[in-house]
Amino acid sequence: MIRNVYYLVHSATHERCFRYYETLAGARIAQRMRNSRLGYKTRVQRILDEDLEFEQCVNSQGAVVLATWAIEEDHIDCVELIIY
């Protein structure tokens, strides 16, 4: 069975976090928390760019920029466990 999962990706290095999220809503919550800790307190909008979903935020100087963490969707093949 193929499942959709979501990873947080660093926008500069394109490295994925170790954890994946089963829902887009869960990934968005984690993205908001991480970007908020980095100083991007106010989100203006979400932007979809080349399969990555970014947050456009206001930084500490008041400029509108793309925040550090983005969301990437991936597909994994997993085996369903049948427990008797």
C-alpha positions, 0 to 999 in steps of 0.5 A: 500500500502506498501512503502519502507522508510529509517531511519538513525540509530546510529551505537552504540545505534541502535536508529533511528532518528525521521525522515524517508526518502522516497528515498535511495538517500535522506537518503544517503545525510542526512547520509553524512551531519551528519557524516561530522559534526561529523568529518568524512570528507572523505568517502572511501566507503559504506559498507552493513552489516546486513541490515545497510548501513555504510560509511567507512571514514577517521577519524581525526587521519587518521584511516579508521573507520565506521562512526557513522550514518548508513541507515536502510531500513524499510517497512511501510503500508500506506493508499493512500488518494484520494482527489476529 
